[in-house]
Amino acid sequence: MAAIATTEVCDTYAAALANGDLRVLEPIFRSCGMRRTFSGPIVTLKLFEDNQLVMDLLETRGEGRVLIIDGGGTRRRAMVGGLLSLLAQDMGWPGIVVNGCIRDVEEINGCNIGVRALASMPVRSSKEGIGEKHVPVNIAGTLTSLSPNMSSQSESPF
């Protein structure tokens, strides 16, 4: 499938952009990983400095879905690192967006996935399993909502 430029999508769907049906994230994310662009149905997690649910989810088949992690924007701990990125690649997740930090940037850059995050931070997260799955999240000023059957119809290009 040929890639479609985000600018082309915005121009073609200007009315949807104007009325809020199409939303664009603020340009605050740093790009990592081998995939410069990715898209797919979304799955959301809302967490704070705890990435056990990230690991649990990435251990399941991605089937082309994109993981959106609302880490509350914290820059004190990393939510994703090299091992989780490799797991995501192996399980068929094309990309991960983190409203928070990542670590092991060089390892992530060697993975065939796309990762967007606010910054890198070497401190790992806790692993208590505290957080929420499949909930609307607000990322970079944009509310990301899910369809009634979780993530099958909401799609985000990055």
PEQUI-V268518 format. One record per backbone hydrogen bond with DSSP energy under -0.5 kcal/mol. NH is the residue of the N-H (numbers start at 0). CO is the residue of the C=O. E is the energy in kcal/mol with one decimal. If there is no record, write none. Layout:
NH_CO_E, NH_CO_E
This chain:
8_4_-1.9, 9_5_-2.5, 10_6_-2.3, 11_7_-2.8, 12_8_-2.4, 13_10_-1.0, 16_12_-2.2, 17_13_-2.5, 18_14_-2.2, 19_15_-0.7, 20_15_-1.1, 21_15_-2.1, 25_139_-1.1, 27_25_-2.3, 29_116_-3.9, 31_114_-2.8, 33_110_-2.8, 34_112_-2.1, 35_33_-0.7, 39_155_-0.5, 41_153_-1.9, 42_65_-2.2, 44_67_-2.1, 45_131_-2.8, 46_44_-0.5, 46_69_-2.5, 50_125_-2.1, 54_50_-2.0, 55_51_-2.5, 56_52_-2.2, 57_53_-2.7, 58_54_-1.1, 59_56_-1.9, 61_90_-3.5, 62_90_-0.7, 63_91_-2.1, 64_61_-2.2, 65_40_-3.0, 66_94_-2.1, 67_42_-3.1, 67_65_-0.5, 68_66_-0.6, 68_96_-3.4, 69_44_-3.2, 69_67_-0.6, 70_68_-1.1, 70_98_-0.7, 72_98_-2.4, 73_70_-1.4, 77_122_-3.2, 78_100_-3.1, 79_100_-0.8, 84_80_-2.1, 85_81_-2.3, 86_82_-2.2, 87_83_-2.6, 88_84_-2.4, 89_85_-2.6, 90_86_-1.9, 91_88_-1.2, 92_87_-2.7, 93_64_-0.7, 93_91_-0.6, 94_64_-0.6, 95_113_-2.2, 96_66_-2.8, 97_115_-3.3, 98_68_-3.2, 98_96_-0.5, 99_97_-1.9, 100_76_-0.7, 101_118_-1.9, 102_79_-2.1, 107_103_-2.4, 108_104_-2.6, 109_105_-0.7, 109_106_-0.9, 110_107_-2.0, 112_110_-1.7, 113_93_-2.1, 114_31_-2.5, 115_95_-2.4, 116_29_-1.8, 117_97_-0.6, 117_99_-2.5, 118_99_-0.8, 120_101_-2.7, 124_77_-0.6, 125_48_-2.5, 130_128_-0.5, 131_45_-2.4, 133_43_-2.5, 136_143_-2.0, 138_136_-0.7, 138_141_-2.8, 141_138_-1.9, 143_136_-3.7, 143_141_-0.6, 144_142_-0.7, 146_149_-1.0, 149_146_-1.1, 150_148_-0.7, 151_148_-1.0, 155_39_-1.7, 157_37_-3.6
